Amino acid sequence: MQTKQISLEQAAERLSVSPRSLSDRRYRVRLGLAAVRIGRRLTFSETDIDRLIMRGRESLPGAGRRRANVSLTRCCSGIDVRLSAKLTLDLSTLCFLLRLIASALC
């Protein structure tokens, strides 16, 4: 399946950059954007441009995270920690859980 190719000017307009910046190979490498050069003309895949826009989209705090119920129970061999959902922890959440576990040990 072929994707639609768009011109340098159209791609620059969609990305809100100047065509001169987008024609610079080092800038495109830094963005991770491939171009097709035919003679002096540069064209870009429309799906690559859309993918670049989605990758650069800012994620809001807490977006995409699920809330987990953490239960701590003290037993004779230590502490049993159970998470009710699989999730990715950011550093502040991990520090909070470690402090919670340390306070339960004392």
Contacts in CASP RR format, 6 or more apart in sequence:
PFRMAT RR
TARGET T0000
AUTHOR 0000-0000-0000
METHOD contacts of the structure
MODEL  1
MQTKQISLEQAAERLSVSPRSLSDRRYRVRLGLAAVRIGRRLTFSETDID
RLIMRGRESLPGAGRRRANVSLTRCCSGIDVRLSAKLTLDLSTLCFLLRL
IASALC
3 45 0 8 1.000
3 46 0 8 1.000
3 47 0 8 1.000
3 48 0 8 1.000
4 45 0 8 1.000
4 46 0 8 1.000
5 36 0 8 1.000
5 43 0 8 1.000
5 44 0 8 1.000
5 45 0 8 1.000
5 46 0 8 1.000
6 14 0 8 1.000
6 43 0 8 1.000
6 44 0 8 1.000
6 45 0 8 1.000
6 46 0 8 1.000
6 49 0 8 1.000
7 41 0 8 1.000
7 42 0 8 1.000
7 43 0 8 1.000
7 44 0 8 1.000
8 19 0 8 1.000
8 22 0 8 1.000
8 23 0 8 1.000
8 41 0 8 1.000
8 42 0 8 1.000
8 43 0 8 1.000
8 44 0 8 1.000
9 19 0 8 1.000
11 22 0 8 1.000
11 44 0 8 1.000
11 49 0 8 1.000
12 18 0 8 1.000
12 19 0 8 1.000
12 21 0 8 1.000
12 22 0 8 1.000
14 49 0 8 1.000
14 53 0 8 1.000
15 22 0 8 1.000
15 49 0 8 1.000
15 52 0 8 1.000
15 53 0 8 1.000
21 27 0 8 1.000
22 28 0 8 1.000
22 33 0 8 1.000
22 42 0 8 1.000
23 42 0 8 1.000
28 34 0 8 1.000
28 35 0 8 1.000
31 52 0 8 1.000
32 52 0 8 1.000
33 44 0 8 1.000
33 48 0 8 1.000
33 49 0 8 1.000
33 52 0 8 1.000
34 44 0 8 1.000
34 45 0 8 1.000
34 48 0 8 1.000
35 42 0 8 1.000
35 43 0 8 1.000
35 44 0 8 1.000
36 42 0 8 1.000
36 43 0 8 1.000
36 44 0 8 1.000
36 45 0 8 1.000
65 87 0 8 1.000
65 88 0 8 1.000
66 85 0 8 1.000
66 87 0 8 1.000
67 85 0 8 1.000
68 83 0 8 1.000
68 84 0 8 1.000
68 85 0 8 1.000
68 87 0 8 1.000
69 83 0 8 1.000
69 84 0 8 1.000
69 85 0 8 1.000
70 81 0 8 1.000
70 82 0 8 1.000
70 83 0 8 1.000
70 84 0 8 1.000
70 97 0 8 1.000
70 100 0 8 1.000
71 81 0 8 1.000
71 82 0 8 1.000
71 84 0 8 1.000
72 79 0 8 1.000
72 80 0 8 1.000
72 81 0 8 1.000
72 100 0 8 1.000
72 101 0 8 1.000
72 104 0 8 1.000
73 79 0 8 1.000
73 80 0 8 1.000
73 82 0 8 1.000
74 80 0 8 1.000
74 104 0 8 1.000
78 105 0 8 1.000
79 101 0 8 1.000
79 104 0 8 1.000
79 105 0 8 1.000
81 97 0 8 1.000
81 101 0 8 1.000
89 97 0 8 1.000
END
